[in-house]
Amino acid sequence: MNVKVDQNLTKEYVVSKVVPAHAVEPNLRDGRMYRESLRDGRVVIVDGKEVGDVTQVPTLARGIDTVASYYDAQFDPATRDEVTSIDPATGERFSTAWLIPRTKEDLYAHERAIRLTTSQTFGVFGRPPDYGATKAISFVAWNHLISKGDKDALAKVENFIKVGRRNNLMSADIVADIQANRKLAPEEMKGRLRVVEERKDGVILHGAKAAASNLAQGNIGTISMPPPSQNPPEDSRIWAALPANAPGLRYLQREQLTTGFENIDDHPIDSLGEESDCVLIFDNVFVPWEYVFSYKNAATVNSYTTLGQFAFWKIANRLSYRAEIFAGAAQMIVDALGTDHIPAVRQMVAEVVQYSAILRGMMQAAVENCAPTESGVMLPNHGYVTAGRLFSIEHYPRIMQTLRDLSGQGLIGRVPRETWERADVKGMLDEYLPGYRMDAWTKNKLFNLIWDMTCSPHAMRVALFENINATPAPALREELYRSYDRSPGLRIVKKRLGID
């Protein structure tokens, strides 16, 4: 198939709203334009009711506003170099999310974007805009494998990346299969996503997918196959892209966890909204061949880990920057309570610092030991990334509990702002509850923040997401055993033993 890039992108399949060609930054859009792009007729069901505009649903809207701050940061002189890159061929800026890394510096450009969005969201959005085109970039990275079964795959993926870059789109993964009776053979699972019709102009998809975090707040989704326990039937072997408002696509939004938390003092994180998780129902959804990157290709069936390497690195990097926030929060707690002179407290803070330092060290080592694939895309060292992912999720619950332990009764005795402002109690609270070199109200706000980080329903959702998102520990150990290069140490041991 000879794929051409249509410069009149208003007619592109995956584009709902485009950046005007005459704009000062033709490849970028601000928060207002991002919000407008979501008013595209997508079908989202929240609490049993179909919503006409996701920007008007309180929980989704607050999450959308948080994402919009990323798009505004592309125009802020103080942050634009953190989230955008310059195309050397045109001199134009574009979102770093869509940068194909060809050099080590390109990887560090992605790191800068990850750090900014982690700071903006406190790391609780697992699919921020900088996550973007990870699956598409991985397809470019491993084209030397994929093209053996899909000779047109590279051209189609590169076209998709050009469209995403040109329109500054927000992309989300559509990976996880829905949970059903695992004793059934794959072909017996009625809900599996599959091609039910092959047409001259494309395919028709039917079935369902789970999670799809942030797609209801994004523009496009990339469908891919999860790690299979068994080889999936051919009609389910599909990697493709589709717009968030594709006809026949419906979103079943999970229970909202941050409803009503609009007071930033009482809920510094939860008031920023949350990332949407939905069950996606595909009721005969059409996908043109131009956006079917791979179909019935045996090379992609058991390649989830290989094709996910760039995404895994981004996930681990976000966790490492979030760990820096945990270390800062731990220090803030002891500073507020004046407990830093207690040896046991210092040891707990040191444990959080250790968690942060090890993760950052692993991520730095991953970039410094990067290498290009045969297709010329630079990828971080997979062994260090896998070890980092495993370390992060194994220690995450303990770090959360350490922050709770450091806080003590501060998490239980939080007072809402409206109560604090009552004339008959404010003076007493100000007098009775001061911290060490910190007034009582500021200390109260600090523990509101720690609550949102470690105890709220939203915090529990994030903890669950991180464990599943980074891949459960047993699977990571298996991957680490399979992929980590132990040959240097093995050679030394064999030499000492005189083994050839």
C-alpha positions in Angstrom: 0.0 0.0 0.0 1.4 3.4 -1.0 0.6 5.7 2.0 0.6 9.4 1.4 0.5 12.1 4.1 -2.4 14.5 3.4 -1.5 18.0 4.3 -5.1 19.0 4.5 -5.5 17.3 7.8 -9.1 18.3 8.4 -10.0 15.1 6.6 -7.6 12.8 8.3 -9.1 9.8 10.0 -7.6 10.3 13.4 -8.1 14.1 13.6 -11.0 15.7 15.4 -9.7 19.2 15.7 -6.6 20.6 13.9 -4.1 23.3 14.7 -4.6 26.1 12.2 -1.9 26.1 9.5 -1.5 29.9 9.9 -0.8 29.7 13.7 2.4 31.1 15.2 3.3 27.5 16.2 1.5 25.4 13.6 2.3 22.1 15.3 1.2 23.2 18.8 -2.1 24.0 20.5 -2.9 25.6 23.8 -5.1 24.3 26.6 -8.2 26.0 25.1 -7.7 24.3 21.8 -7.1 20.9 23.5 -10.4 21.3 25.4 -12.2 22.2 22.2 -10.8 19.1 20.5 -12.7 16.9 23.0 -16.1 18.2 21.9 -16.3 15.8 19.0 -19.4 13.7 19.7 -17.7 10.8 21.5 -20.0 8.5 23.4 -19.1 8.4 27.1 -21.4 6.9 29.7 -20.9 8.2 33.3 -23.1 6.9 36.2 -25.5 5.3 33.7 -26.0 8.5 31.7 -24.5 9.4 28.3 -22.8 12.8 28.5 -22.8 15.1 25.5 -19.6 17.0 26.4 -16.8 15.5 28.5 -15.5 18.9 29.4 -18.7 19.6 31.4 -18.5 16.4 33.5 -17.0 17.7 36.8 -14.5 14.9 37.5 -13.5 14.5 33.8 -13.4 18.3 33.4 -10.9 18.8 36.3 -8.7 16.1 34.8 -9.0 17.8 31.4 -8.0 21.1 33.0 -4.9 19.5 34.5 -4.0 18.0 31.1 -4.6 21.4 29.5 -1.9 22.9 31.6 0.6 20.7 29.7 -0.6 22.3 26.4 -0.3 25.8 27.9 3.2 24.9 29.0 4.2 24.5 25.4 3.8 28.3 24.9 5.2 29.4 28.3 8.8 30.7 27.8 9.7 29.2 31.2 8.6 25.6 30.2 8.3 25.3 26.4 11.9 23.9 26.1 10.9 21.2 28.6 8.0 19.8 26.5 8.8 20.8 22.9 11.5 20.1 20.4 12.6 21.8 17.2 12.4 20.0 13.8 15.9 20.7 12.3 14.4 20.4 8.8 11.7 23.1 9.2 12.8 25.0 12.4 9.3 24.4 13.7 8.5 23.4 17.3 6.5 20.3 18.0 5.5 18.3 21.1 8.4 16.1 22.3 5.8 13.4 22.9 6.0 12.7 19.1 9.8 12.9 18.9 11.4 9.6 17.5 14.6 9.3 19.6 17.6 8.9 17.3 20.2 10.1 19.8 20.9 10.0 23.6 19.9 13.7 23.7 16.5 12.9 22.2 16.0 10.5 25.2 16.9 13.3 27.6 14.4 15.5 25.8 11.7 13.0 26.6 13.0 12.8 30.2 12.5 16.6 30.6 8.9 16.3 29.4 8.2 13.4 31.8 9.6 15.4 34.7 7.4 18.4 33.9 4.2 16.4 33.6 5.0 14.5 36.8 5.4 17.8 38.6 2.1 19.1 37.2 0.1 16.0 38.1 2.1 14.8 41.1 2.6 11.7 39.0 -1.0 10.4 39.4 -1.8 10.6 35.7 -0.2 7.4 34.3 -1.0 8.5 30.7 -0.1 12.2 30.5 0.3 13.8 27.1 4.1 13.2 27.0 3.3 9.5 27.0 1.9 10.1 23.5 3.2 8.0 20.7 5.1 5.4 22.6 3.6 2.4 20.8 4.0 4.1 17.4 7.6 4.9 18.2 8.2 1.3 19.2 6.8 0.2 15.9 9.4 2.3 14.1 12.1 1.0 16.5 11.3 -2.6 15.7 10.3 -2.2 12.1 13.1 -4.6 11.0 11.0 -7.3 12.7 7.5 -6.2 12.0 8.1 -5.5 8.3 8.8 -9.2 7.7 5.1 -9.8 8.0 3.8 -6.3 7.2 5.8 -4.6 4.5 3.7 -1.4 4.7 3.8 -1.1 8.5 6.6 1.5 8.6 5.0 3.8 6.1 1.6 3.7 7.9 3.1 4.3 11.3 5.3 7.2 10.1 2.2 8.7 8.5 0.4 8.3 11.9 3.3 10.0 13.7 3.3 12.9 11.3 -0.5 13.4 11.8 -0.1 13.2 15.6 2.8 15.6 15.6 1.2 18.1 13.2 -2.0 18.2 15.3 -0.4 17.9 18.7 -2.7 15.0 19.5 -3.0 13.3 22.9 -2.7 9.6 22.5 -3.7 6.7 24.8 -3.2 3.0 24.9 -5.9 0.4 24.2 -4.1 -2.7 25.4 -5.7 -4.8 28.2 -8.3 -7.4 27.2 -11.4 -7.5 29.3 -11.4 -9.8 32.3 -13.4 -13.0 31.6 -13.4 -16.8 32.2 -9.8 -17.7 31.8 -10.6 -21.4 31.3 -12.1 -20.6 27.9 -9.9 -20.8 24.8 -9.3 -17.3 23.3 -11.6 -18.0 20.3 -14.4 -18.9 22.8 -14.3 -15.5 24.6 -17.2 -13.6 23.2 -15.9 -10.2 24.4 -12.4 -10.4 22.8 -11.7 -7.6 20.4 -11.6 -9.0 16.9 -12.0 -8.3 13.2 -15.5 -9.4 12.1 -15.2 -8.1 8.5 -12.4 -7.3 6.1 -13.4 -4.7 3.5 -11.6 -3.2 0.6 -11.2 0.1 2.5 -10.6 -1.3 6.0 -11.7 -3.6 8.8 -14.7 -3.8 11.2 -13.9 -4.4 14.9 -16.2 -5.9 17.4 -15.8 -6.8 21.1 -14.3 -4.9 24.1 -11.2 -3.7 25.8 -10.5 -2.7 29.4 -9.1 0.4 31.1 -8.0 2.6 28.2 -6.8 5.2 30.7 -7.3 8.8 29.6 -8.7 8.0 26.2 -12.0 9.7 27.2 -9.8 12.8 27.8 -7.6 12.3 24.8 -7.8 12.4 21.0 -6.7 9.0 19.7 -6.1 5.5 20.9 -3.6 2.9 19.7 -4.9 -0.7 19.9 -2.3 -3.3 20.6 -2.2 -6.9 21.9 -1.4 -7.6 25.5 1.0 -10.3 26.7 -1.0 -13.5 25.7 -1.2 -16.5 27.8 -2.0 -18.4 24.6 -1.6 -17.4 21.0 -4.6 -15.3 20.0 -6.7 -16.1 17.0 -5.7 -14.4 13.8 -8.7 -12.1 13.8 -7.5 -10.6 17.1 -3.9 -10.0 16.0 -4.3 -6.3 15.2 -2.3 -3.2 16.0 -4.1 -0.1 14.9 -5.2 3.5 15.7 -8.6 5.1 15.9 -10.1 8.4 16.9 -11.7 8.9 20.3 -15.0 9.6 18.6 -15.0 6.7 16.2 -18.6 5.7 15.3 -19.7 2.6 17.3 -17.1 3.2 20.1 -18.6 3.6 23.6 -16.9 4.4 26.9 -18.3 2.9 30.1 -16.6 5.1 32.7 -15.7 3.5 36.0 -16.9 4.9 39.4 -15.5 8.4 39.9 -13.3 8.8 42.9 -12.7 12.6 43.2 -16.3 13.9 42.8 -16.9 17.1 44.8 -13.2 17.7 45.7 -13.0 21.2 44.3 -11.3 22.8 47.3 -7.6 22.9 46.6 -6.7 23.5 50.3 -8.6 20.4 51.4 -7.6 18.2 48.5 -4.5 19.6 46.8 -4.2 16.5 44.4 -7.7 15.2 44.1 -9.1 18.6 43.3 -7.1 18.4 40.1 -9.4 15.6 38.9 -8.4 12.2 37.8 -7.5 10.0 34.8 -10.4 8.3 33.2 -10.6 4.5 33.1 -13.2 3.0 30.9 -14.4 -0.3 29.5 -14.5 0.3 25.7 -17.3 -1.3 23.7 -16.6 -1.8 20.0 -19.9 -2.1 18.2 -18.8 -2.7 14.6 -16.1 0.1 14.6 -14.5 0.8 11.2 -10.7 1.2 10.9 -9.3 2.1 7.5 -6.3 0.1 6.3 -4.1 3.2 6.5 -4.4 3.0 10.3 -4.1 -0.8 10.6 -0.4 -1.0 11.4 -0.3 -4.8 11.7 -2.8 -7.5 11.1 -2.5 -11.3 11.3 1.3 -10.8 11.7 2.8 -13.7 13.7 5.9 -11.5 14.5 3.8 -9.3 16.8 1.9 -12.1 18.6 4.4 -12.6 21.4 6.2 -9.3 21.1 4.4 -7.2 23.7 7.5 -6.8 25.8 9.7 -6.0 22.9 7.3 -3.5 21.3 6.7 -1.9 24.8 10.3 -1.1 25.7 10.0 2.7 25.0 6.6 2.8 26.9 8.1 0.9 29.9 11.0 3.3 30.1 8.6 6.3 30.2 6.5 4.6 32.9 9.6 3.9 35.0 10.9 7.4 34.5 7.6 8.9 35.8 7.8 6.6 38.8 11.3 7.8 39.5 10.4 11.4 39.4 7.4 10.7 41.6 9.8 9.1 44.0 11.6 12.4 44.2 8.3 14.0 45.3 7.9 11.2 47.9 11.3 12.1 49.3 10.4 15.8 49.4 7.1 15.0 51.1 8.8 12.9 53.8 11.2 15.7 54.6 8.4 18.2 54.7 6.5 16.1 57.3 9.4 15.9 59.7 10.2 19.6 59.2 6.6 20.4 60.0 6.5 18.2 63.1 10.0 18.9 64.3 10.8 15.2 64.5 14.0 15.1 62.6 16.0 14.6 65.8 14.5 11.2 66.4 16.8 8.4 65.0 13.9 6.2 63.9 12.3 9.0 62.0 15.5 9.8 60.3 15.8 6.2 59.2 12.3 6.2 57.8 13.1 9.4 55.8 16.4 7.8 54.6 14.4 4.8 53.3 12.2 7.0 51.2 15.4 8.9 49.9 17.0 5.5 49.1 13.9 4.5 47.1 14.2 7.8 45.1 17.9 7.6 44.6 18.0 4.0 43.4 15.2 4.6 40.9 16.8 7.8 39.5 20.1 6.0 39.3 18.6 3.2 37.3 16.9 5.6 34.9 20.1 7.5 34.4 22.0 4.3 33.8 19.3 3.2 31.3 19.9 6.3 29.2 23.6 6.4 29.5 23.7 2.7 28.3 21.2 3.2 25.5 21.7 1.6 22.1 19.9 1.9 18.7 17.8 -0.9 17.3 18.5 -2.2 13.8 16.0 0.3 12.6 18.0 3.1 14.1 15.8 4.2 17.0 17.6 4.8 20.3 16.2 2.9 23.2 17.2 2.9 26.9 18.9 -0.2 28.3 16.0 -2.6 28.8 17.7 -4.5 31.6 18.0 -1.4 33.8 14.4 -0.3 32.9 13.0 -3.7 33.9 14.9 -3.8 37.1 13.7 -0.3 37.9 10.1 -1.2 37.2 10.4 -4.2 39.5 12.1 -2.2 42.3 9.5 0.5 42.0 6.4 -1.6 42.4 7.9 -3.9 45.1 8.7 -1.0 47.3 5.8 1.3 46.5 3.4 0.0 49.2 6.1 0.3 51.9 6.9 3.9 50.9 3.3 4.8 51.1 3.0 3.3 54.6 6.2 5.1 55.6 4.7 8.4 54.7 1.6 7.5 56.7 3.8 6.5 59.7 5.7 9.7 59.6 2.5 11.7 59.6 0.9 10.0 62.6 -2.3 11.6 63.8 -1.9 14.4 61.3 -3.8 12.4 58.7 -6.7 11.7 61.1 -7.0 15.1 62.6 -7.3 17.1 59.4 -9.8 20.0 59.6 -11.8 21.1 56.4 -11.2 24.8 55.5 -14.9 25.7 56.0 -14.7 24.4 59.6 -11.3 26.1 60.2 -12.7 29.4 59.1 -15.5 29.4 61.7 -15.1 32.4 64.0 -15.6 30.3 67.1 -12.8 27.8 66.4 -10.3 29.5 64.1 -8.4 31.2 66.8 -8.1 28.1 68.9 -6.9 26.0 66.0 -4.3 28.6 65.0 -3.1 28.6 68.6 -3.3 24.9 69.4 -2.0 23.2 66.3 1.1 25.0 65.0 4.0 23.0 63.6 7.7 23.5 64.0 8.4 26.7 62.2 5.1 26.3 60.4 1.7 27.8 61.2 -1.2 25.5 62.0 -3.1 26.1 58.8 -0.1 25.4 56.6 0.5 22.2 58.6 -3.1 21.2 58.1 -2.8 21.7 54.3 0.4 19.6 54.3 -1.5 16.6 55.8 -4.3 17.2 53.3 -1.7 16.7 50.6 -0.2 13.6 52.2 -3.8 12.2 52.5 -4.4 12.6 48.8 -1.0 11.0 48.1 -1.4 7.9 50.4 -4.9 7.4 51.8 -7.8 8.7 49.6 -9.8 6.5 47.3 -8.0 8.1 44.4 -4.6 7.2 46.0 -5.7 3.6 46.2 -6.7 3.7 42.5 -3.3 5.1 41.6 -1.5 2.4 43.6 -3.5 -0.3 41.8 -2.8 1.3 38.5 0.9 1.5 39.1 1.1 -2.2 40.0 -0.8 -3.3 36.8 0.7 -0.6 34.6 4.3 -1.4 35.4 3.5 -5.2 35.1 3.1 -7.4 38.1 6.3 -8.5 39.9 6.3 -12.2 38.9 6.2 -11.2 35.2 8.9 -8.6 35.6 11.2 -11.2 37.4 10.6 -13.6 34.5 11.5 -10.8 32.0 14.6 -9.8 34.0 15.8 -13.4 34.0 15.2 -13.7 30.3 16.7 -10.4 29.2 19.3 -9.1 31.7 22.9 -9.6 30.4 24.8 -11.6 33.0 27.6 -12.6 30.7 30.3 -10.3 32.2 30.0 -11.8 35.6 29.6 -15.3 34.2 32.9 -15.0 32.3 34.7 -14.0 35.5 33.3 -16.9 37.4 34.1 -19.4 34.6 37.7 -18.0 34.3 38.3 -18.4 38.0 37.0 -22.0 37.8 39.0 -22.7 34.7 35.9 -23.5 32.6 36.2 -22.9 28.9 
